[in-house]
Amino acid sequence: MSTLTGDNRNQGGGLVAMIMAAFWRRLGIPGKLITDPAYDKILPLNTELGRLVLENYLQDDIHKWTIWLTLVVSIAFVALWWLAADRRRFLEVTLFGTLMLIMSTTFDAAGFTLNLWVYPDKVMPLLPALTFDYIVVPVAFLLVYQKYGRWGPFIIASVLVAAVYSFIAEPIVVWLNLTLYLKWHYAYSFVVYIGMAVVAKLLMTLFIRHQNAA
């Protein structure tokens, strides 16, 4: 936990605000983007929220060992993907992983917007679920896809990975204060992981069939 004093926190917050204001001016974004009266109220709140998130990240989150641990895990999974990927099927397998990434991040954004979960401590302020959604989930399932081509073994392996992530990895992430579930249960994640894997494999099957028919 940061030991900054109140004065230092205020100074840090003011500095962050000035940096963000200069950034928006640099981009040439006008003070009012639209004329909808409702957004005249929403936009200042969004700006203030972004400032507070960045301020908290710089003053608190970035100093915690859990954040650096997740970065190490991220690097380890990227290295695992690079070393274990089948070079003969590299594009195919990577496309499967990309489909998993798209579904995982889209689902995460929807859940976050609906207040199903929040991220108290963030690896990155703009990408709070960077490690899990962008790296850990896609890499694990793309390796399953690479190893098990037939549907039966693929489903079994996907169920096992989903179980490990839902009932072991996610509770650890919650315990580390990287995620806080508000209206969500681990069993829901189990079903979602399996569903995403099945959809990604179905799409890959269609892509390959279309390619072979050309």
C-alpha angles and dihedrals in degrees: 000000000000118000096203115141124240092257091051091049091052091048090048091049091050091050092050090049092051092048092050092047091051090048093055092046089050090056090050094236111162122233091249116039096180138012099232105124091216091059090048084069097037099049096059089049091051090049091050091047091052091049092050093047092051092044092051091047094052095043101038121002098051091057095057122101092222091066092054090045091057090050090054090050090050092052091046093054093047089051090048091053093048094048099040100040115115104241091206091059098027097127093043094049093043090051089054089051090049091054089052090049093051093049094043095050093043091051091046092051091050093049092047091050091050091050093242088136141356136203111235093179116033131202088206125005094227095040106035093166094046099128100044105034100033101037121006098048098043094044095050094048095042089056089051089051091048094052101038114048098166118079097237099056090038092056093047093049092045091052090052093049091046090051093050093048096043102042103027111021098039095050088052091050090050091047089053088054092240091121134022119197113215102169103003139095132204091240090062090056090051091058093043094052092052092045093051092049092051093048092048092051091047090053092048090050090053092046093050093045091051091048093050091048092056 
